[in-house]
């Protein structure tokens, strides 16, 4: 089983405008409400491509109930811990020129709620994969991911870190199956900048040396790099109309895990990852299965090193 963990899920409210002017009244042409949060997006993509998953995290209030109902309607298995506080609501603004995300803070969690959530990790099995994705509510403390990783390791299961910054670095000694920093996140981690793909390669390999088993560095329309302990691969960017970049990185992780959990082949998993991430970026919401398969045929991967 693949478990996705979203500690700070959100109800995402998308608003589309021809033009957006701050300080003035703006009337939207189209709105959409969706279940948000990195792990939830991963579970949605896993479901789309036929991979079993179970979404874990904290949900509360009317916004949390909306997310739970949304997942049930889309036949996505979940086992969220119910909380008294309200699940956050994020507003996503999109105009012809820009995408802007207004993200709320997370809920306040009670000790009993946290303990109930932690108990779920006592039932993991050795062949399970747990994906830790996104931000942590302040009430959980900065070391909460470390606590969860320790519980995963105790059960001899595998984990993936879909986070950025120091939390990503802190997880590396525990050898995550996969990490997926984008180019900007990698620059921030190592306090540098890249002018071309060749300059990225030593830093991707450094992440392997620090403990990651597989590393994907995404570069938006310029493609992506896969680093394994044996080789480095490059996937060319696929041309198309960018419609909604939110969730593309999460879909990339989901695509990798769906294939890797079956074949244990990182190259095949990389191909699926690129297809899922790209098709998501080229769709307003989730792509159709037919469109994903169309994009899959366009994935072009070459060995770099």
C-alpha positions, -999 to +999 in steps of 0.1 A: +000+000+000+011+036-007+001+060+021+001+097+014+005+119+045-009+155+043-004+171+077-018+204+066-044+198+039-065+226+024-097+234+006-084+251-025-106+279-040-095+287-076-105+320-091-098+329-128-096+364-142-089+380-175-069+406-157-062+410-120-056+444-104-047+447-067-066+473-047-096+472-071-128+452-074-121+421-097-149+400-110-140+364-117-151+346-148-147+311-134-143+295-100-136+260-088-133+243-054-110+213-049-094+192-023-058+205-019-026+195-002+004+177-017-004+143-004-040+146-015-030+156-050-007+125-050-035+102-040-057+117-067-031+110-094-024+075-080-061+068-083-062+081-119-035+057-130-050+028-111-026+026-081-039+019-047-033+045-020-047+056+014-046+093+023-038+102+059-037+135+078-059+158+098-093+171+088-118+193+106-149+215+101-170+220+070-139+224+048-125+191+061-158+174+055-158+187+019-124+172+013-135+139+028-166+138+007-146+148-024-122+119-019-151+095-013-169+106-045-137+100-064-133+066-048-100+075-031-094+056+001-086+078+032-083+075+069-080+110+082-079+119+118-108+142+128-100+174+146-120+202+163-103+230+144-111+240+109-091+227+079-075+257+062-088+273+030-064+285+003-073+309-025-056+304-059-058+334-082-050+330-119-049+357-146-036+355-182-001+365-169+003+351-134-007+325-109-009+337-072-015+314-042-028+328-009-023+300+016-037+301+051-020+288+083-027+253+096-051+243+124-043+240+161-041+203+170-048+188+204-026+162+220-053+135+218-057+141+180-020+139+174-017+106+194-046+091+175-029+100+142+004+085+154-012+051+162-020+046+125+017+041+118+019+011+142+001-010+115+025-005+086+040-034+067+074-039+052+063-035+016+043-002+024+055+031+011+047+063+030+048+097+013+054+127+036+042+157+017+040+194+024+041+218+054+036+210+091+010+228+113+030+247+140+012+228+168+030+196+157+065+210+162+094+212+139+106+176+145+073+159+137+085+144+104+115+129+122+091+113+146+071+099+117+101+086+099+113+068+130+079+050+132+081+040+095+116+026+100+105+007+131+079-011+109+106-016+082+085+002+057+098+027+031+092+065+029+094+094+004+100+130+013+080+155-008+091+186+012+117+213+007+145+231+026+159+220+059+132+193+064+143+177+032+180+177+043+171+164+078+155+133+062+184+122+041+203+102+067+173+080+070+176+072+032+142+082+016+133+062-015+127+094-034+131+132-031+120+157-058+134+192-054+128+215-083+156+237-096+148+267-074+146+246-043+179+229-051+195+264-056+181+275-022+194+243-004+230+247-017+229+286-019+239+287-055+225+292-090+225+271-121+230+284-157+226+250-173+217+214-166+254+203-164+258+225-133+229+208-116+245+173-119+271+175-090+244+187-066+219+160-075+247+135-069+255+152-036+219+145-025+226+108-032+258+109-012+238+125+017+214+095+018+186+097-009+181+066-029+166+084-060+165+121-068+144+139-094+152+175-101+124+191-121+130+222-142+095+230-153+093+233-191+131+226-194+126+189-184+139+169-155+169+149-142+168+116-125+197+106-103+202+070-092+232+054-076+241+039-110+233+066-136+219+100-144+190+105-169+175+135-186+139+138-197+133+165-223+106+191-217+074+184-236+058+213-254+022+222-246-001+248-231+005+254-194-030+255-178-024+248-141+010+241-126-004+235-091+000+198-083+023+190-112+052+182-088+029+161-066+017+142-097+054+136-107+060+119-073+028+099-077+037+087-112+071+075-100+057+056-070+029+040-090+054+023-114+083+018-089+060+000-064+054-026-090+085-029-111+113-015-088+127+000-120+136+037-114+139+045-152+104+032-159+092+050-129+108+082-141+090+079-175+057+076-157+066+105-134+072+128-163+040+118-180+019+124-149+036+157-140+034+171-175-002+160-182-013+176-149+004+209-158-014+209-192-048+203-176-071+227-156-076+200-130-066+164-132-059+151-167-079+124-184-065+090-186-064+093-224-045+125-223-020+111-198-013+082-221-009+106-250+018+125-231+034+093-220+042+085-256+060+118-260+084+113-230+120+113-243+147+101-218+184+100-225+213+088-203+235+117-192+261+099-171 
